[in-house]
Amino acid sequence: VFMMGEEVGEYQGAYKITKGLLDKYGPDRVVDTPITEAGFAGIGVGAAYYGLRPVVEFMTFNFSMQAIDHIINSAAKMNYMSSGEISVPIVFRGPNGAAAGVSSQ
């Protein structure tokens, strides 16, 4: 299992959700990414194809729309399209709504 996304490591998450994970698990398992949602979502899907268990965090969930092709066509449909041959154990997460203060998003 590893986590990747914008500011999940050094900054400890945009909303401090990943606080302490970098210190506990190190930079090999808590990976800060550039602001390129399609890029790191694609890397996460590829890692899941090979048996890793990535947690891909978007700073706010509306940013996941930049990676919707990977989420829908590369991750969500792959198990069905491969007749169960390929499992894609991946988690996409991110805040949304009024409680997180991103309701306009």
C-alpha positions, 0 to 999 in steps of 0.5 A: 500500500502506498499513497500519492497525491498533491501535498500528501507528504511534506505538507501532510495533506491539504486538510491534514488528512495524511498528517504523520504518514510521511514520518511513519512510512517514509517517502517510498510509501507517501509520495508527493506528486506534481499538479498533474491529476491525470499523470498520477492517477494513471501511475496509480492505475498502472501500479494496481494492475501489477498488484500494488495497492495505491491510494490516490488522493486528489486535493479536492475531488472536482480535480479528479475530472482531469483524470476521469479517463483513467478512473473510468476506462482504465480502472473501473472497467478493467476487471469486467473487460478482462473477464475477471483476469485483471484486478485493479485494487485502487482507492481514489479519494478527496474532499468535496462539499460544504464540510470541507469548505469546497462546496463551490467546487 
